[in-house]
Amino acid sequence: FHTVLSWVFGLMKSQPSWHDAIMGPYFISGALITGLPILIIIAAIFRKAYGLEKYFTM
């Protein structure tokens, strides 16, 4: 997802504020906001599928 997002930022027509200093933190915060829940969901699936309840406690 984030690779595609970087291509969108790089290839689209320039918009005001798209090339400001705020875009770096904006991109990182977007990666954290989407990445952490995905890791939690994957951990929950592995916990149930492989019987890892004693290693992954919720």
N, CA, C and O atoms as a DFTB+ gen file, in Angstrom:
232 C
 N C O
     1  1       0.820      -1.203       0.000
     2  2       0.000       0.000       0.000
     3  2       0.860       1.261       0.000
     4  3       0.580       2.202      -0.743
     5  1       1.886       1.286       0.814
     6  2       2.682       2.506       0.932
     7  2       3.538       2.736      -0.306
     8  3       3.850       3.880      -0.635
     9  1       3.921       1.670      -0.992
    10  2       4.656       1.847      -2.238
    11  2       3.767       2.509      -3.274
    12  3       4.205       3.402      -3.999
    13  1       2.514       2.068      -3.342
    14  2       1.567       2.675      -4.275
    15  2       1.328       4.135      -3.908
    16  3       1.253       4.996      -4.785
    17  1       1.210       4.409      -2.628
    18  2       0.989       5.787      -2.182
    19  2       2.154       6.686      -2.566
    20  3       1.944       7.832      -2.964
    21  1       3.361       6.191      -2.455
    22  2       4.507       7.011      -2.850
    23  2       4.496       7.274      -4.356
    24  3       4.885       8.357      -4.794
    25  1       4.052       6.294      -5.155
    26  2       3.934       6.514      -6.599
    27  2       2.869       7.568      -6.896
    28  3       3.042       8.394      -7.793
    29  1       1.778       7.539      -6.148
    30  2       0.734       8.543      -6.348
    31  2       1.280       9.934      -6.064
    32  3       1.041      10.864      -6.834
    33  1       2.011      10.081      -4.965
    34  2       2.587      11.382      -4.641
    35  2       3.612      11.806      -5.692
    36  3       3.722      12.993      -5.997
    37  1       4.349      10.873      -6.240
    38  2       5.399      11.214      -7.191
    39  2       4.913      11.484      -8.597
    40  3       5.524      12.272      -9.319
    41  1       3.816      10.843      -9.007
    42  2       3.387      10.929     -10.397
    43  2       2.242      11.900     -10.655
    44  3       2.058      12.351     -11.785
    45  1       1.486      12.221      -9.642
    46  2       0.339      13.100      -9.866
    47  2       0.775      14.544     -10.069
    48  3       1.865      14.956      -9.670
    49  1      -0.101      15.283     -10.693
    50  2       0.141      16.703     -10.923
    51  2       0.348      17.405      -9.585
    52  3      -0.330      17.111      -8.601
    53  1       1.274      18.315      -9.570
    54  2       1.633      19.002      -8.332
    55  2       0.457      19.804      -7.784
    56  3      -0.185      20.575      -8.496
    57  1       0.201      19.600      -6.515
    58  2      -0.849      20.331      -5.807
    59  2      -0.180      21.247      -4.783
    60  3       0.904      20.930      -4.292
    61  1      -0.800      22.360      -4.460
    62  2      -0.238      23.176      -3.387
    63  2      -0.162      22.369      -2.098
    64  3      -1.106      21.650      -1.770
    65  1       0.895      22.469      -1.391
    66  2       1.203      21.807      -0.111
    67  2       1.611      20.343      -0.263
    68  3       1.908      19.710       0.750
    69  1       1.644      19.773      -1.459
    70  2       2.070      18.381      -1.605
    71  2       3.584      18.240      -1.505
    72  3       4.083      17.154      -1.210
    73  1       4.304      19.296      -1.739
    74  2       5.760      19.225      -1.682
    75  2       6.292      20.043      -0.512
    76  3       7.414      20.547      -0.552
    77  1       5.482      20.166       0.519
    78  2       5.900      20.871       1.728
    79  2       6.622      19.912       2.657
    80  3       6.685      18.707       2.413
    81  1       7.164      20.471       3.724
    82  2       7.879      19.660       4.709
    83  2       6.945      18.752       5.500
    84  3       7.412      17.815       6.147
    85  1       5.646      19.003       5.466
    86  2       4.697      18.202       6.233
    87  2       4.460      16.823       5.597
    88  3       3.960      15.924       6.272
    89  1       4.804      16.637       4.330
    90  2       4.484      15.383       3.653
    91  2       5.266      14.197       4.210
    92  3       4.751      13.079       4.206
    93  1       6.484      14.402       4.685
    94  2       7.242      13.300       5.292
    95  2       6.562      12.757       6.535
    96  3       6.290      11.559       6.604
    97  1       6.274      13.611       7.531
    98  2       5.549      13.127       8.711
    99  2       4.155      12.597       8.377
   100  3       3.681      11.653       9.011
   101  1       3.500      13.199       7.389
   102  2       2.172      12.728       6.980
   103  2       2.258      11.302       6.439
   104  3       1.416      10.463       6.761
   105  1       3.259      11.029       5.630
   106  2       3.448       9.695       5.060
   107  2       3.779       8.677       6.153
   108  3       3.231       7.575       6.153
   109  1       4.671       9.034       7.084
   110  2       5.048       8.127       8.172
   111  2       3.861       7.857       9.083
   112  3       3.643       6.715       9.488
   113  1       3.093       8.887       9.410
   114  2       1.927       8.671      10.277
   115  2       0.898       7.796       9.582
   116  3       0.259       6.970      10.234
   117  1       0.724       7.954       8.283
   118  2      -0.185       7.082       7.539
   119  2       0.287       5.637       7.547
   120  3      -0.524       4.717       7.651
   121  1       1.592       5.433       7.439
   122  2       2.144       4.079       7.492
   123  2       1.917       3.448       8.859
   124  3       1.590       2.264       8.944
   125  1       2.084       4.217       9.926
   126  2       1.860       3.686      11.274
   127  2       0.385       3.407      11.531
   128  3       0.034       2.389      12.128
   129  1      -0.468       4.307      11.081
   130  2      -1.902       4.151      11.315
   131  2      -2.445       2.927      10.591
   132  3      -3.343       2.264      11.109
   133  1      -1.931       2.609       9.418
   134  2      -2.408       1.432       8.697
   135  2      -1.595       0.182       8.998
   136  3      -2.134      -0.924       8.959
   137  1      -0.310       0.333       9.298
   138  2       0.550      -0.832       9.510
   139  2       0.317      -1.550      10.822
   140  3       0.291      -2.780      10.853
   141  1       0.149      -0.811      11.906
   142  2      -0.039      -1.443      13.214
   143  2      -1.319      -2.273      13.294
   144  3      -1.266      -3.396      13.796
   145  1      -2.459      -1.781      12.828
   146  2      -3.653      -2.639      12.864
   147  2      -3.518      -3.902      12.012
   148  3      -4.035      -4.956      12.383
   149  1      -2.832      -3.805      10.885
   150  2      -2.621      -4.995      10.051
   151  2      -1.797      -6.029      10.808
   152  3      -2.108      -7.219      10.759
   153  1      -0.753      -5.595      11.506
   154  2       0.053      -6.526      12.297
   155  2      -0.762      -7.163      13.419
   156  3      -0.595      -8.348      13.710
   157  1      -1.635      -6.394      14.045
   158  2      -2.487      -6.933      15.105
   159  2      -3.447      -7.973      14.545
   160  3      -3.650      -9.020      15.160
   161  1      -4.034      -7.700      13.395
   162  2      -4.955      -8.655      12.766
   163  2      -4.222      -9.925      12.372
   164  3      -4.731     -11.024      12.595
   165  1      -3.036      -9.797      11.791
   166  2      -2.253     -10.977      11.402
   167  2      -1.866     -11.792      12.630
   168  3      -1.923     -13.022      12.596
   169  1      -1.474     -11.128      13.713
   170  2      -1.124     -11.840      14.945
   171  2      -2.328     -12.587      15.502
   172  3      -2.186     -13.712      15.981
   173  1      -3.511     -11.981      15.448
   174  2      -4.721     -12.645      15.937
   175  2      -5.063     -13.865      15.086
   176  3      -5.486     -14.892      15.617
   177  1      -4.886     -13.758      13.784
   178  2      -5.159     -14.895      12.892
   179  2      -4.176     -16.029      13.162
   180  3      -4.584     -17.186      13.262
   181  1      -2.893     -15.716      13.281
   182  2      -1.892     -16.743      13.580
   183  2      -2.126     -17.368      14.944
   184  3      -1.908     -18.565      15.128
   185  1      -2.568     -16.565      15.896
   186  2      -2.832     -17.061      17.252
   187  2      -3.899     -18.145      17.219
   188  3      -3.749     -19.195      17.845
   189  1      -4.977     -17.886      16.487
   190  2      -6.062     -18.867      16.394
   191  2      -5.681     -20.051      15.503
   192  3      -5.953     -21.200      15.852
   193  1      -5.060     -19.782      14.369
   194  2      -4.786     -20.830      13.386
   195  2      -3.738     -21.827      13.862
   196  3      -3.849     -23.018      13.572
   197  1      -2.738     -21.369      14.576
   198  2      -1.628     -22.236      14.958
   199  2      -1.569     -22.535      16.450
   200  3      -0.583     -23.099      16.926
   201  1      -2.605     -22.167      17.193
   202  2      -2.647     -22.478      18.618
   203  2      -1.551     -21.804      19.424
   204  3      -0.926     -22.438      20.274
   205  1      -1.317     -20.545      19.169
   206  2      -0.243     -19.814      19.836
   207  2      -0.761     -18.963      20.995
   208  3      -0.212     -17.898      21.277
   209  1      -1.813     -19.426      21.664
   210  2      -2.417     -18.636      22.733
   211  2      -1.461     -18.368      23.894
   212  3      -1.553     -17.327      24.545
   213  1      -0.551     -19.295      24.154
   214  2       0.367     -19.065      25.275
   215  2       1.476     -18.070      24.922
   216  3       2.126     -17.533      25.818
   217  1       1.699     -17.819      23.633
   218  2       2.713     -16.859      23.208
   219  2       2.124     -15.482      22.927
   220  3       2.755     -14.462      23.206
   221  1       0.910     -15.455      22.372
   222  2       0.208     -14.202      22.084
   223  2      -0.973     -14.091      23.027
   224  3      -1.997     -14.739      22.812
   225  1      -0.849     -13.289      24.057
   226  2      -1.966     -13.093      24.976
   227  2      -2.669     -11.789      24.633
   228  3      -2.041     -10.801      24.252
   229  1      -3.981     -11.813      24.778
   230  2      -4.754     -10.604      24.465
   231  2      -5.551     -10.156      25.651
   232  3      -6.263      -9.155      25.575
